[in-house]
Amino acid sequence: MSWLDAAPEEAAWADCCRAIELDPTQALAWRTRGSILLDRRDLSGAIHALDQAIEHDDQDADSFFLRGLAFLNQHVVARAANA
């Protein structure tokens, strides 16, 4: 399947995976992966990916912001489950 045949999220996911495979220190790829996982509601996966992004670039405000959103959503889901 070519890039043009894939849905945008699937193409972005494939590119992130390939970028991380080629260079596991690529903070932007980890941040993008975290963002996609957040959109997919995979909160623990998003937090892990964003932790990796922050480990490799601790000056990237977007990674911290997205990780904060993931933590917040995780808290909301936990509260709803206990209600």
C-alpha positions as CSV (number, residue, x, y, z in Angstrom):
1,M,0.0,0.0,0.0
2,S,1.3,3.4,-0.9
3,W,1.3,6.5,1.4
4,L,-1.5,8.0,-0.8
5,D,-3.7,4.9,-0.3
6,A,-3.5,5.0,3.5
7,A,-5.7,7.1,5.8
8,P,-3.7,10.1,7.1
9,E,-3.5,8.7,10.6
10,E,-2.3,5.3,9.3
11,A,0.3,7.0,7.2
12,A,1.5,9.1,10.1
13,W,1.6,6.0,12.3
14,A,3.7,4.1,9.8
15,D,6.1,7.0,9.3
16,C,6.5,7.4,13.1
17,C,7.2,3.8,13.6
18,R,9.8,3.9,10.8
19,A,11.4,7.0,12.1
20,I,11.7,5.5,15.6
21,E,13.1,2.3,14.1
22,L,15.8,4.3,12.3
23,D,16.5,6.6,15.2
24,P,15.0,5.8,18.6
25,T,16.2,9.2,19.9
26,Q,13.9,11.1,17.4
27,A,11.8,13.1,19.9
28,L,9.4,14.4,17.2
29,A,8.5,10.9,16.1
30,W,7.8,9.9,19.7
31,R,5.6,13.0,20.2
32,T,3.7,12.3,17.1
33,R,3.2,8.7,18.1
34,G,2.0,9.8,21.5
35,S,-0.5,12.2,19.9
36,I,-1.9,9.5,17.7
37,L,-2.2,7.1,20.7
38,L,-4.0,9.9,22.6
39,D,-6.4,10.3,19.7
40,R,-7.0,6.5,19.8
41,R,-7.6,6.7,23.6
42,D,-4.6,4.5,24.3
43,L,-3.7,6.6,27.3
44,S,-1.0,4.4,28.8
45,G,0.6,4.0,25.4
46,A,0.4,7.7,24.8
47,I,2.1,8.5,28.2
48,H,4.9,6.0,27.4
49,A,5.5,7.5,24.0
50,L,5.4,11.1,25.4
51,D,7.8,10.0,28.2
52,Q,10.2,8.9,25.5
53,A,9.8,12.2,23.6
54,I,10.5,14.2,26.8
55,E,13.5,12.0,27.6
56,H,15.0,12.9,24.2
57,D,14.0,16.6,24.2
58,D,13.1,18.0,27.6
59,Q,12.5,21.5,26.1
60,D,9.6,20.5,23.9
61,A,6.5,22.1,25.5
62,D,4.1,20.2,23.2
63,S,5.2,16.8,24.6
64,F,4.6,18.0,28.1
65,F,1.2,19.4,27.2
66,L,0.1,16.2,25.4
67,R,1.4,14.1,28.3
68,G,-0.6,16.3,30.7
69,L,-3.7,15.7,28.6
70,A,-3.1,12.0,28.7
71,F,-2.8,12.0,32.5
72,L,-5.9,14.1,32.8
73,N,-7.9,11.8,30.6
74,Q,-6.6,8.8,32.5
75,H,-7.8,10.4,35.7
76,V,-11.2,11.2,34.2
77,V,-11.6,7.6,33.0
78,A,-10.6,6.2,36.4
79,R,-13.1,8.4,38.2
80,A,-15.9,7.4,35.8
81,A,-15.1,3.7,36.4
82,N,-15.3,4.2,40.2
83,A,-18.5,6.2,40.1
